[in-house]
């Protein structure tokens, strides 16, 4: 096949930056491949259907192929064909018949359309992936798009909410807006819809500070899902690390994403991205050739040392990106800097982050990726959150990430769920989780915020389903209910699924409040799953990764009075958290006696108001105890004028009433009940004297405040207004 191209427009260009860079007169193309013998740039018409030029990149510098084409402009459609050895047993899978996407592409048009032509080998051939397929894959591939990155920002680059004030709200751009009555239908499921005033204000008024979006980078819908009428809804299969997925755009321009970020920043809200740099959709040796596999398989992926035909599969998806390779590490950190610097993203949550920190010898908290983030002036200044586990060897590393990182804390999730479910012997574990899991994170000068506490997340039951189902109900996924976790530590309160029984319903609502109050009143960084604030359900599906439909979409019009009441309760809890610094201390509570201040920062009380004895901690049936946080123990450890509030948190996971004696604390004269999950709404906040008894309802949580210092009276007066206003 021949193409008409004016060779005078081609120059050697530069090996940096990678990708396609427009300079006002033309475009520089640069792509890394250590083992290729030739790289061809393929240009396409506007629909991306017809190849109109094929240009050999003229230069090869430091393992980077590059060239400059004058006259090209933003909107140009392109991709590559890469020549080299097809030797799977040596780790090489070059096949120039297969169009491959630029790893640094900032935008794409079209989508992967599954066909046998996408595979570098011939499907069904007796030699499997050792065979070689000569059919052209271009008709079935999306195309890369040259972009103009200019944008007129109205807000500062980052919001920079302090970690100790951070409250994360995890949501999905599409699922959040597809059923939102205030979002115009043509904008539902898009960044523009997510940026609508009603959506932004609803999130802001809840009291959270940071919106964490499930993956929005360019993804591929797996063939097996499409065959079942499903799709990759969550988006954990990234193919384009620099590009937003076109499915979230109402118009084909990056400005829509930037405008959304700008709108959230204007509301004082951070935007955090959930990112997936641990694997790609190219699968194992039997997977398709879409980008990395055809550009330089032996460099981009971790291959079996004794037989590089096969892939190391620490991700459970077929392949693992090789961040031990300097160019692959550079690609990932370049991507992160792009999103932070060019797109003004405030932080990242890293899917299966243990893999990113794994070197050939295993997990290394001083490995290349973690060190790169730590020393980088951009990345070290944004929020970095690890999902600290994967399915590979030594994959569970909660608490082992280095200073500067926060981590999802699944021990908080599991302990809190099991405690309120009524399991035995969990009081000692609960004490650790309420105090930011110092047993895991109090090392190397890390702070309590390093523990990202959560009860629910996208993966698993919603809050409503956690108290409504004993078992998962994933039949809609088409896997005979075999997928998803079976160990949910959930309790249906006596009936599986929906019920009209008022006693069961009331208990479920109280359990929701117990769980939310535990989350939002604990030390550490809380994360709320979108929709939990009003009791969203997925009808028992705890693995809705493929459900781009009403199972996953938030039903805004279906919120009943109970849901609206729960939303008001969450707002009040967050008002307390923001208004009472003692709930978000910047040092770990240890219970040690402070000789200088003559006080303990935290004490643990039994129902008679006295400190728990060791034998009481050892009692597996103990399900009611108090946590006294003394405001005189300053977070800095340095005496100063005034003090923070002294608070008493009482938890009763027992099914019966417990008579709790309000303790005598030096300098205190009365206790005010700020929260009682059995009585979520009150006209006024009741006060009690020292030594008074409070009847703690079975399965309920309470928060009391000791009388405020003069310096704090104004803050508490403002809080009281919020706490007693109608929900």
C-alpha positions as CSV (number, residue, x, y, z in Angstrom):
1,X,0.0,0.0,0.0
2,X,1.4,3.4,-0.9
3,X,0.4,6.9,0.2
4,X,1.0,10.4,-1.1
5,X,3.1,12.3,1.4
6,X,5.3,15.4,0.9
7,X,8.6,14.2,2.4
8,X,9.8,17.8,2.7
9,X,7.4,18.2,5.6
10,X,9.3,15.6,7.6
11,X,12.1,16.6,9.9
12,X,14.1,14.6,12.5
13,X,12.3,16.3,15.4
14,X,13.2,15.6,19.1
15,X,13.1,12.5,21.3
16,X,11.2,14.5,24.0
17,X,8.6,15.1,25.1
18,X,7.0,11.7,24.4
19,X,3.8,11.5,22.4
20,X,2.5,14.0,19.9
21,X,3.3,17.6,20.7
22,X,1.9,20.5,18.7
23,X,4.0,23.7,18.5
24,X,1.8,25.9,16.4
25,X,3.4,24.9,13.1
26,X,3.4,21.1,13.2
27,X,3.6,18.1,15.5
28,X,6.6,16.3,17.0
29,X,6.1,12.5,17.5
30,X,8.3,10.5,19.9
31,X,7.8,6.9,21.1
32,X,10.0,4.7,23.2
33,X,11.0,1.2,22.0
34,X,14.2,-0.4,22.9
35,X,13.9,-3.4,20.6
36,X,12.0,-2.1,17.5
37,X,13.8,-2.0,14.1
38,X,11.4,0.6,12.6
39,X,8.4,2.7,13.7
40,X,5.9,4.0,11.2
41,X,3.5,6.9,12.0
42,X,0.1,6.3,10.5
43,X,-2.2,9.3,9.8
44,X,-6.0,8.8,9.4
45,X,-8.9,10.8,8.1
46,X,-11.2,12.7,10.6
47,X,-13.5,9.7,11.3
48,X,-10.4,7.6,11.9
49,X,-11.5,5.1,9.3
50,X,-9.1,5.5,6.4
51,X,-5.3,5.6,6.6
52,X,-4.1,8.5,4.5
53,X,-0.4,8.5,5.2
54,X,2.3,6.2,6.5
55,X,5.6,7.9,7.5
56,X,8.7,6.2,8.9
57,X,10.0,8.1,11.9
58,X,13.5,9.1,10.8
59,X,15.5,9.2,14.0
60,X,16.3,6.9,16.9
61,X,17.9,8.6,19.9
62,X,18.4,6.9,23.3
63,X,15.9,4.2,22.4
64,X,13.3,6.8,21.4
65,X,12.0,6.9,17.8
66,X,11.0,10.4,16.7
67,X,10.1,12.8,13.8
68,X,8.5,16.1,13.2
69,X,5.8,16.7,10.6
70,X,5.0,20.3,9.7
71,X,1.5,21.3,8.8
72,X,-0.2,19.0,11.1
73,X,-2.6,20.5,13.7
74,X,-4.7,19.6,16.7
75,X,-7.4,17.1,15.8
76,X,-5.0,15.0,13.6
77,X,-5.8,11.2,14.0
78,X,-2.8,8.9,14.2
79,X,-1.3,5.7,15.6
80,X,1.8,3.6,15.0
81,X,3.0,0.4,13.3
82,X,6.1,-1.0,14.9
83,X,8.5,-3.4,13.2
84,X,10.8,-5.8,15.0
85,X,11.3,-9.5,15.8
86,X,8.3,-11.6,16.4
87,X,9.9,-14.0,18.9
88,X,7.4,-14.7,21.8
89,X,9.8,-17.1,23.4
90,X,12.3,-14.3,23.7
91,X,9.6,-11.8,24.9
92,X,9.2,-10.0,21.6
93,X,5.8,-9.6,19.9
94,X,6.3,-7.0,17.1
95,X,3.8,-7.2,14.3
96,X,3.5,-4.2,12.0
97,X,0.1,-5.5,10.7
98,X,-1.3,-4.4,14.1
99,X,-2.0,-0.8,14.6
100,X,-0.8,0.3,18.1
101,X,-1.9,3.3,20.2
102,X,0.6,5.9,21.4
103,X,1.1,5.3,25.1
104,X,1.3,9.1,25.6
105,X,-1.8,10.0,23.5
106,X,-3.9,12.7,25.2
107,X,-7.1,11.8,23.4
108,X,-8.7,9.1,21.3
109,X,-11.5,8.7,18.8
110,X,-13.5,5.5,18.4
111,X,-13.2,2.4,20.5
112,X,-11.9,-1.2,20.4
113,X,-14.2,-3.4,18.3
114,X,-13.3,-6.9,19.1
115,X,-12.2,-9.0,16.1
116,X,-9.6,-11.7,15.4
117,X,-7.5,-9.1,13.6
118,X,-6.7,-7.5,16.9
119,X,-4.5,-10.4,17.9
120,X,-0.8,-10.6,16.9
121,X,-1.2,-14.4,16.4
122,X,-3.8,-16.3,14.5
123,X,-6.7,-17.3,16.7
124,X,-7.3,-21.1,16.6
125,X,-3.9,-21.9,15.2
126,X,-2.3,-25.0,16.6
127,X,0.8,-23.1,17.5
128,X,-1.4,-20.5,19.4
129,X,0.6,-17.3,20.1
130,X,3.7,-18.7,18.4
131,X,1.8,-18.2,15.1
132,X,1.8,-14.8,13.2
133,X,-1.2,-13.0,11.9
134,X,-0.9,-10.8,8.8
135,X,-4.3,-9.2,8.8
136,X,-4.6,-5.4,9.4
137,X,-6.1,-4.4,12.8
138,X,-6.6,-0.7,11.9
139,X,-10.4,-1.0,11.1
140,X,-11.1,-2.3,14.6
141,X,-8.9,0.1,16.6
142,X,-9.5,3.5,18.1
143,X,-7.1,6.3,16.9
144,X,-5.0,8.8,18.8
145,X,-5.8,12.5,18.5
146,X,-3.3,15.4,18.6
147,X,-4.6,18.0,21.1
148,X,-4.1,21.6,21.9
149,X,-3.7,21.8,25.7
150,X,-4.4,25.5,26.0
151,X,-7.2,26.3,28.5
152,X,-8.2,29.4,30.5
153,X,-8.3,28.3,34.1
154,X,-10.3,30.4,36.6
155,X,-9.2,28.7,39.8
156,X,-5.8,27.9,41.3
157,X,-4.0,24.7,40.3
158,X,-4.8,22.9,43.5
159,X,-7.1,23.3,46.5
160,X,-4.7,21.7,49.0
161,X,-7.2,20.7,51.7
162,X,-5.0,19.8,54.8
163,X,-4.9,16.1,55.3
164,X,-6.3,16.3,58.9
165,X,-9.4,18.1,57.5
166,X,-9.9,15.8,54.5
167,X,-13.1,13.9,54.0
168,X,-13.2,11.8,50.8
169,X,-16.4,11.1,48.8
170,X,-15.9,8.2,46.4
171,X,-18.2,8.3,43.3
172,X,-18.5,7.5,39.6
173,X,-19.0,10.3,37.0
174,X,-21.5,8.3,35.0
175,X,-23.3,6.5,37.9
176,X,-23.7,9.8,39.8
177,X,-25.5,11.6,37.1
178,X,-27.4,9.1,34.9
179,X,-30.5,9.4,37.0
180,X,-30.1,12.9,38.4
181,X,-33.2,14.9,37.7
182,X,-31.4,18.3,37.6
183,X,-28.9,17.1,34.9
184,X,-30.1,17.6,31.3
185,X,-30.5,14.2,29.6
186,X,-27.9,14.9,27.0
187,X,-25.3,15.7,29.7
188,X,-26.0,12.7,32.0
189,X,-23.0,10.4,32.4
190,X,-20.6,13.1,31.4
191,X,-18.1,15.5,33.0
192,X,-20.3,18.4,32.0
193,X,-23.2,16.7,33.8
194,X,-21.1,16.1,36.9
195,X,-20.1,19.7,36.9
196,X,-23.7,21.0,37.0
197,X,-24.5,23.4,39.8
198,X,-27.0,21.1,41.5
199,X,-24.6,18.2,41.6
200,X,-21.7,20.2,42.9
201,X,-23.7,22.0,45.5
202,X,-25.2,18.7,46.8
203,X,-21.8,17.3,47.3
204,X,-20.4,20.5,48.9
205,X,-23.3,20.9,51.3
206,X,-22.8,17.4,52.6
207,X,-19.6,18.5,54.2
208,X,-17.0,16.4,52.3
209,X,-13.9,18.1,51.1
210,X,-12.5,15.8,48.3
211,X,-14.3,14.0,45.5
212,X,-12.6,10.8,44.4
213,X,-13.6,9.6,41.0
214,X,-13.5,6.0,39.8
215,X,-11.2,5.6,36.8
216,X,-11.8,8.1,34.0
217,X,-8.8,7.3,31.9
218,X,-9.3,5.6,28.6
219,X,-10.4,2.0,29.1
220,X,-11.4,-1.1,27.1
221,X,-14.6,-3.0,27.5
222,X,-13.7,-6.7,27.7
223,X,-15.0,-8.9,24.9
224,X,-16.6,-11.4,27.3
225,X,-18.6,-8.6,28.9
226,X,-19.8,-7.2,25.6
227,X,-21.0,-10.6,24.6
228,X,-23.2,-10.7,27.7
229,X,-24.6,-7.2,27.1
230,X,-22.5,-5.8,29.9
231,X,-19.5,-3.4,29.9
232,X,-16.5,-2.4,32.0
233,X,-18.4,0.1,34.2
234,X,-15.8,0.7,37.0
235,X,-13.1,1.3,34.4
236,X,-10.2,-0.7,36.0
237,X,-8.6,-1.7,32.7
238,X,-6.7,1.4,31.5
239,X,-5.2,1.6,28.0
240,X,-4.6,5.3,27.7
241,X,-2.8,6.7,30.8
242,X,-2.9,10.3,29.5
243,X,-6.4,10.5,28.1
244,X,-9.9,10.7,29.4
245,X,-12.3,8.1,28.2
246,X,-14.5,9.4,25.4
247,X,-17.6,7.9,27.1
248,X,-17.5,10.7,29.7
249,X,-17.4,13.5,27.2
250,X,-20.5,15.2,25.8
251,X,-18.3,16.8,23.2
252,X,-14.9,15.7,21.8
253,X,-12.8,18.2,23.7
254,X,-10.6,18.0,26.8
255,X,-11.9,21.4,27.9
256,X,-15.0,19.6,29.3
257,X,-12.8,17.7,31.9
258,X,-10.8,20.8,32.8
259,X,-14.0,22.9,33.2
260,X,-15.3,20.2,35.6
261,X,-12.2,20.3,37.7
262,X,-12.3,24.1,37.7
263,X,-16.0,24.1,38.8
264,X,-15.2,21.8,41.8
265,X,-12.2,23.9,42.8
266,X,-14.5,27.0,42.7
267,X,-16.7,25.2,45.2
268,X,-13.6,24.5,47.4
269,X,-13.6,20.8,46.6
270,X,-10.6,18.7,45.7
271,X,-10.7,16.3,42.8
272,X,-8.8,13.0,43.3
273,X,-8.5,10.3,40.5
274,X,-8.5,6.6,41.0
275,X,-5.8,5.4,38.7
276,X,-4.7,2.0,37.4
277,X,-1.0,1.7,36.5
278,X,-0.6,-2.0,37.4
279,X,-1.8,-3.7,34.3
280,X,-3.3,-3.1,30.8
281,X,-6.2,-4.7,28.8
282,X,-3.7,-6.6,26.6
283,X,-3.9,-9.6,28.9
284,X,-1.4,-12.5,28.8
285,X,0.3,-14.3,25.8
286,X,-3.2,-15.0,24.4
287,X,-4.4,-11.4,24.6
288,X,-4.7,-8.7,21.9
289,X,-2.1,-6.3,20.6
290,X,-3.4,-2.8,21.2
291,X,-0.4,-0.7,22.3
292,X,2.4,-1.7,24.7
293,X,2.6,-5.3,23.6
294,X,3.3,-4.3,20.0
295,X,5.6,-1.4,20.8
296,X,8.0,-3.2,23.1
297,X,6.5,-6.1,25.0
298,X,9.8,-7.1,26.7
299,X,10.2,-3.6,28.2
300,X,6.7,-2.7,29.2
301,X,5.7,-6.0,31.0
302,X,7.1,-8.2,33.7
303,X,7.8,-11.5,32.0
304,X,8.7,-14.9,33.5
305,X,12.5,-14.9,33.8
306,X,12.9,-18.6,32.8
307,X,10.4,-18.3,29.9
308,X,9.6,-14.7,28.7
309,X,6.8,-16.0,26.4
310,X,4.7,-15.9,29.6
311,X,3.7,-13.0,31.8
312,X,4.0,-12.5,35.5
313,X,0.4,-12.1,36.7
314,X,0.5,-10.3,40.1
315,X,-2.7,-8.4,39.2
316,X,-4.9,-11.3,38.3
317,X,-5.7,-9.8,34.9
318,X,-3.0,-11.6,32.9
319,X,-0.2,-9.1,32.9
320,X,1.8,-6.7,35.1
321,X,3.4,-3.4,34.0
322,X,7.1,-3.4,34.6
323,X,7.8,-0.3,36.7
324,X,11.3,-1.6,37.3
325,X,12.1,-0.5,33.7
326,X,13.2,3.2,33.7
327,X,11.2,4.2,30.6
328,X,8.0,2.5,32.0
329,X,8.5,4.2,35.3
330,X,9.0,7.5,33.5
331,X,5.8,7.0,31.5
332,X,3.8,6.5,34.8
333,X,5.3,9.4,36.6
334,X,4.9,11.6,33.4
335,X,1.3,10.6,33.4
336,X,0.8,11.6,37.0
337,X,2.5,14.9,36.5
338,X,0.4,15.6,33.4
339,X,-2.8,15.0,35.4
340,X,-1.6,17.1,38.3
341,X,0.1,20.0,36.3
342,X,-2.0,20.2,33.2
343,X,-5.4,18.9,34.4
344,X,-5.1,20.4,38.0
345,X,-5.9,17.1,39.8
346,X,-5.4,17.3,43.5
347,X,-4.4,13.7,44.2
348,X,-4.5,10.0,43.2
349,X,-5.7,6.8,44.6
350,X,-3.6,3.9,43.2
351,X,-5.3,0.7,42.4
352,X,-3.3,-2.4,43.6
353,X,-0.5,0.0,44.7
354,X,1.6,-2.8,46.1
355,X,2.4,-3.8,42.5
356,X,3.7,-0.4,41.8
357,X,6.1,-0.8,44.7
358,X,7.2,-4.3,43.8
359,X,10.7,-4.8,42.4
360,X,11.9,-8.2,41.1
361,X,12.8,-9.2,44.7
362,X,9.4,-8.2,46.1
363,X,7.7,-5.3,47.8
364,X,10.1,-2.5,48.5
365,X,9.1,0.7,50.3
366,X,12.2,2.3,48.9
367,X,11.6,1.0,45.4
368,X,11.8,3.1,42.2
369,X,8.2,4.2,41.9
370,X,7.8,5.2,45.6
371,X,11.1,7.0,45.6
372,X,10.2,8.8,42.3
373,X,7.0,10.1,43.9
374,X,8.7,11.1,47.1
375,X,11.3,13.2,45.5
376,X,9.2,14.7,42.7
377,X,8.3,18.4,43.5
378,X,4.9,18.0,41.9
379,X,3.9,14.5,43.0
380,X,5.1,14.9,46.5
381,X,2.8,17.9,47.0
382,X,-0.5,16.2,46.0
383,X,-2.4,13.6,47.8
384,X,-1.1,10.0,47.3
385,X,-3.4,7.2,48.4
386,X,-2.5,3.5,48.1
387,X,-4.7,0.5,47.9
388,X,-2.0,-1.5,49.7
389,X,-2.7,-5.0,48.5
390,X,-2.7,-7.2,45.4
391,X,-2.9,-10.9,44.7
392,X,0.9,-11.4,44.2
393,X,3.5,-12.7,46.6
394,X,3.7,-10.5,49.7
395,X,0.8,-8.5,48.3
396,X,-0.7,-7.4,51.6
397,X,1.2,-4.3,52.9
398,X,-1.3,-2.2,54.9
399,X,0.8,0.2,57.0
400,X,4.0,-0.5,55.1
401,X,4.0,2.4,52.6
402,X,6.5,5.2,53.3
403,X,5.9,8.6,54.8
404,X,3.8,11.0,52.7
405,X,1.4,8.2,51.6
406,X,-2.1,7.5,52.9
407,X,-3.5,4.0,52.6
408,X,-6.9,2.4,52.4
409,X,-7.3,0.6,55.7
410,X,-9.4,-2.6,55.2
411,X,-8.8,-3.6,58.9
412,X,-11.0,-0.6,59.8
413,X,-13.7,-1.8,57.5
414,X,-13.6,-5.4,58.6
415,X,-13.4,-4.6,62.3
416,X,-16.2,-2.0,62.4
417,X,-18.5,-4.2,60.3
418,X,-18.0,-7.2,62.5
419,X,-18.3,-5.2,65.7
420,X,-21.7,-3.7,64.8
421,X,-22.7,-7.1,63.5
422,X,-22.3,-8.3,67.1
423,X,-19.2,-10.6,66.7
424,X,-17.4,-11.6,69.9
425,X,-14.1,-10.3,71.2
426,X,-13.7,-7.2,69.0
427,X,-13.5,-4.4,71.6
428,X,-9.7,-4.3,71.7
429,X,-9.6,-4.2,67.9
430,X,-12.2,-1.5,67.8
431,X,-10.1,0.7,70.1
432,X,-7.2,0.5,67.6
433,X,-9.4,1.3,64.7
434,X,-11.1,4.3,66.4
435,X,-7.6,5.7,67.0
436,X,-6.4,5.6,63.4
437,X,-4.8,2.1,63.7
438,X,-1.6,3.3,65.3
439,X,-0.6,-0.4,65.5
440,X,-0.1,-0.2,61.7
441,X,0.6,3.5,60.9
442,X,2.3,5.0,63.9
443,X,5.8,4.7,62.5
444,X,8.4,6.9,60.8
445,X,6.6,10.1,61.8
446,X,3.5,9.2,59.9
447,X,0.3,10.9,61.0
448,X,-3.2,9.6,61.8
449,X,-4.5,10.8,58.4
450,X,-2.4,8.1,56.8
451,X,-5.2,5.7,57.7
452,X,-8.0,6.1,55.1
453,X,-11.0,4.6,57.0
454,X,-14.0,3.3,55.1
455,X,-17.0,1.1,55.8
456,X,-18.0,0.7,52.1
457,X,-16.4,1.4,48.7
458,X,-17.3,0.8,45.1
459,X,-16.1,-2.8,45.6
460,X,-18.5,-4.6,47.9
461,X,-21.9,-3.9,49.5
462,X,-23.3,-0.4,49.8
463,X,-24.2,0.7,53.3
464,X,-27.8,-0.1,52.8
465,X,-27.0,-3.6,51.5
466,X,-24.5,-4.2,54.3
467,X,-27.4,-4.1,56.8
468,X,-29.9,-5.8,54.5
469,X,-28.2,-8.9,53.1
470,X,-26.3,-11.8,54.6
471,X,-25.2,-13.0,51.2
472,X,-24.2,-11.5,47.9
473,X,-26.6,-11.5,45.0
474,X,-24.5,-11.1,41.9
475,X,-26.6,-13.1,39.5
476,X,-26.9,-10.2,37.1
477,X,-23.2,-10.4,36.4
478,X,-23.6,-13.6,34.5
479,X,-21.2,-15.7,36.6
480,X,-23.7,-17.8,38.5
481,X,-23.0,-15.7,41.7
482,X,-19.5,-17.0,41.9
483,X,-17.8,-13.6,41.6
484,X,-17.4,-11.1,44.4
485,X,-16.4,-11.5,48.1
486,X,-18.4,-14.0,50.2
487,X,-16.8,-12.7,53.5
488,X,-18.8,-9.4,53.8
489,X,-19.3,-9.4,57.6
490,X,-22.8,-8.2,56.8
491,X,-26.0,-8.8,58.7
492,X,-29.5,-8.5,57.3
493,X,-31.1,-7.8,60.7
494,X,-33.3,-10.8,60.4
495,X,-34.7,-10.6,56.9
496,X,-32.8,-11.1,53.6
497,X,-33.4,-8.1,51.4
498,X,-36.2,-5.5,51.4
499,X,-38.9,-5.8,54.1
500,X,-41.9,-3.9,55.4
501,X,-41.3,-5.1,59.0
502,X,-41.0,-1.9,61.0
503,X,-38.7,-3.4,63.7
504,X,-36.3,-4.7,61.1
505,X,-36.4,-1.4,59.2
506,X,-35.8,0.7,62.3
507,X,-32.8,-1.5,63.3
508,X,-31.3,-1.3,59.8
509,X,-31.6,2.5,59.9
510,X,-29.9,2.7,63.3
511,X,-27.2,0.3,62.1
512,X,-26.5,2.7,59.2
513,X,-26.2,5.6,61.6
514,X,-23.9,3.5,63.8
515,X,-21.6,2.7,61.0
516,X,-21.5,6.2,59.6
517,X,-21.0,7.7,63.0
518,X,-18.1,5.3,63.7
519,X,-16.5,6.3,60.4
520,X,-16.9,10.0,60.7
521,X,-16.0,10.3,64.4
522,X,-12.9,8.1,64.3
523,X,-9.4,9.4,64.0
524,X,-7.9,9.1,60.5
525,X,-9.2,10.1,57.1
526,X,-12.8,9.1,56.4
527,X,-14.0,8.0,53.0
528,X,-17.8,7.9,52.2
529,X,-19.2,6.0,49.3
530,X,-21.6,8.1,47.2
531,X,-25.2,7.3,48.0
532,X,-24.5,5.9,51.4
533,X,-25.6,9.2,52.8
534,X,-29.2,8.3,51.9
535,X,-29.1,4.5,51.8
536,X,-28.5,3.7,48.1
537,X,-29.0,0.0,47.2
538,X,-27.5,-2.3,44.6
539,X,-30.0,-5.0,45.5
540,X,-27.4,-7.2,47.1
541,X,-24.8,-7.0,44.3
542,X,-21.4,-6.7,45.8
543,X,-19.4,-6.7,42.6
544,X,-21.2,-4.4,40.2
545,X,-18.1,-3.8,38.1
546,X,-20.0,-4.6,34.9
547,X,-23.4,-3.0,35.7
548,X,-23.6,0.2,33.8
549,X,-27.4,0.4,34.5
550,X,-29.9,1.0,37.3
551,X,-28.1,-1.5,39.6
552,X,-25.1,0.9,39.9
553,X,-26.6,4.3,39.0
554,X,-27.7,6.4,41.9
555,X,-31.5,6.8,42.1
556,X,-31.9,10.4,43.2
557,X,-35.7,10.5,42.7
558,X,-36.1,7.3,44.8
559,X,-34.8,8.9,48.0
560,X,-37.5,8.5,50.7
561,X,-37.9,10.4,54.0
562,X,-35.6,7.9,55.7
563,X,-33.0,8.7,53.2
564,X,-33.3,12.4,53.5
565,X,-33.1,12.0,57.3
566,X,-29.9,10.0,56.9
567,X,-28.4,12.7,54.7
568,X,-29.1,15.3,57.4
569,X,-27.5,13.0,60.0
570,X,-24.3,12.8,57.8
571,X,-24.2,16.5,57.5
572,X,-24.4,16.9,61.2
573,X,-21.7,14.4,61.8
574,X,-19.4,16.2,59.3
575,X,-20.2,19.5,61.0
576,X,-19.0,18.0,64.2
577,X,-15.9,16.7,62.6
578,X,-15.0,20.0,61.1
579,X,-15.9,22.0,64.2
580,X,-14.2,19.8,66.8
581,X,-10.4,19.5,66.1
582,X,-10.1,16.8,68.7
583,X,-11.9,14.4,66.3
584,X,-9.1,14.8,63.8
585,X,-5.9,15.0,65.9
586,X,-2.6,15.3,64.0
587,X,-0.9,12.9,66.5
588,X,-1.8,9.3,67.3
589,X,-3.8,8.8,70.5
590,X,-1.9,6.3,72.6
591,X,-3.3,6.4,76.1
592,X,0.1,7.2,77.6
593,X,0.3,9.5,80.7
594,X,1.7,12.9,79.8
595,X,3.8,14.1,82.7
596,X,3.9,17.6,81.5
597,X,0.2,18.0,81.0
598,X,-0.8,15.5,83.8
599,X,-3.3,13.9,81.5
600,X,-3.9,11.0,79.2
601,X,-4.9,11.8,75.6
602,X,-7.4,8.9,75.5
603,X,-8.9,6.6,78.2
604,X,-11.2,3.6,77.8
605,X,-14.1,3.3,80.1
606,X,-16.5,0.6,81.1
607,X,-20.2,1.3,81.7
608,X,-19.6,2.3,85.3
609,X,-17.5,5.2,84.1
610,X,-14.2,3.8,85.3
611,X,-11.2,2.8,83.2
612,X,-11.4,-0.7,81.7
613,X,-9.3,-3.3,83.5
614,X,-7.2,-5.8,81.5
615,X,-9.5,-8.7,82.3
616,X,-12.4,-6.6,80.9
617,X,-10.6,-6.1,77.6
618,X,-10.1,-9.9,77.5
619,X,-13.8,-10.6,77.9
620,X,-15.0,-11.7,74.5
621,X,-18.6,-10.8,75.3
622,X,-17.8,-7.1,76.0
623,X,-19.6,-5.1,73.4
624,X,-20.2,-1.7,75.2
625,X,-17.4,0.7,76.2
626,X,-16.5,4.4,76.1
627,X,-13.7,6.3,74.5
628,X,-12.8,9.5,76.4
629,X,-10.7,11.9,74.4
630,X,-9.3,14.5,76.8
631,X,-9.1,18.0,75.2
632,X,-6.4,19.1,77.7
633,X,-3.9,16.8,75.9
634,X,-2.9,19.1,73.2
635,X,-2.2,17.6,69.8
636,X,1.3,19.2,69.8
637,X,2.1,17.9,73.2
638,X,3.0,21.5,74.2
639,X,0.9,23.2,76.9
640,X,-1.0,26.3,75.6
641,X,-3.8,28.5,76.8
642,X,-7.2,27.0,76.5
643,X,-7.9,23.5,75.3
644,X,-9.9,21.4,72.8
645,X,-13.2,19.9,73.7
646,X,-13.2,16.8,75.8
647,X,-15.4,14.2,74.2
648,X,-16.9,10.8,75.2
649,X,-17.8,8.3,72.5
650,X,-19.9,5.4,73.7
651,X,-20.5,2.3,71.6
652,X,-23.0,-0.4,72.4
653,X,-23.1,-3.3,70.0
654,X,-25.1,-5.3,72.5
655,X,-28.8,-5.9,71.8
656,X,-30.0,-4.7,75.2
657,X,-30.0,-1.4,77.0
658,X,-26.8,-0.5,79.0
659,X,-26.8,1.9,81.9
660,X,-23.7,4.1,81.3
661,X,-22.3,6.4,84.0
662,X,-21.0,9.7,82.7
663,X,-17.4,10.1,84.1
664,X,-15.9,12.7,86.3
665,X,-13.3,14.7,84.4
666,X,-11.3,17.4,86.2
667,X,-12.6,20.9,85.4
668,X,-15.9,19.5,83.9
669,X,-19.4,20.3,85.2
670,X,-21.8,18.8,82.7
671,X,-22.0,16.6,79.7
672,X,-24.0,17.5,76.5
673,X,-25.2,14.7,74.3
674,X,-24.3,15.7,70.7
675,X,-25.2,12.4,69.0
676,X,-27.4,9.5,69.8
677,X,-28.0,7.2,66.9
678,X,-31.2,6.0,68.5
679,X,-32.5,9.6,68.5
680,X,-31.0,11.1,65.4
681,X,-33.1,14.3,65.5
682,X,-33.6,16.5,68.6
683,X,-35.1,19.9,69.2
684,X,-32.3,20.7,71.7
685,X,-29.1,19.0,73.0
686,X,-29.8,17.4,76.4
687,X,-27.3,18.1,79.2
688,X,-26.3,15.7,82.1
689,X,-24.4,16.1,85.3
690,X,-21.2,14.4,86.2
691,X,-22.0,10.9,87.4
692,X,-25.4,10.8,85.8
693,X,-26.6,7.7,84.1
694,X,-27.6,7.4,80.4
695,X,-29.7,4.6,79.1
696,X,-27.7,3.5,76.0
697,X,-30.1,1.8,73.6
698,X,-29.0,-1.6,72.3
699,X,-26.9,-1.3,69.1
700,X,-26.4,2.5,69.3
701,X,-23.6,5.0,69.4
702,X,-23.4,8.2,71.4
703,X,-21.1,11.3,71.5
704,X,-21.0,13.6,74.5
705,X,-19.1,16.8,75.0
706,X,-17.8,18.1,78.3
707,X,-18.7,21.8,79.0
708,X,-16.7,24.0,76.6
709,X,-13.9,26.4,77.5
710,X,-14.7,30.0,77.1
711,X,-12.5,30.2,74.0
712,X,-14.6,27.4,72.4
713,X,-18.1,28.6,73.3
714,X,-18.7,30.4,70.1
715,X,-17.7,27.4,68.0
716,X,-19.9,25.1,70.1
717,X,-22.8,27.6,69.8
718,X,-22.5,27.4,66.0
719,X,-22.3,23.6,66.2
720,X,-25.4,23.4,68.4
721,X,-27.3,25.4,65.8
722,X,-26.3,22.9,63.1
723,X,-27.0,19.9,65.3
724,X,-30.5,20.9,66.2
725,X,-31.8,22.3,62.9
726,X,-34.3,20.2,61.0
727,X,-32.7,17.7,58.6
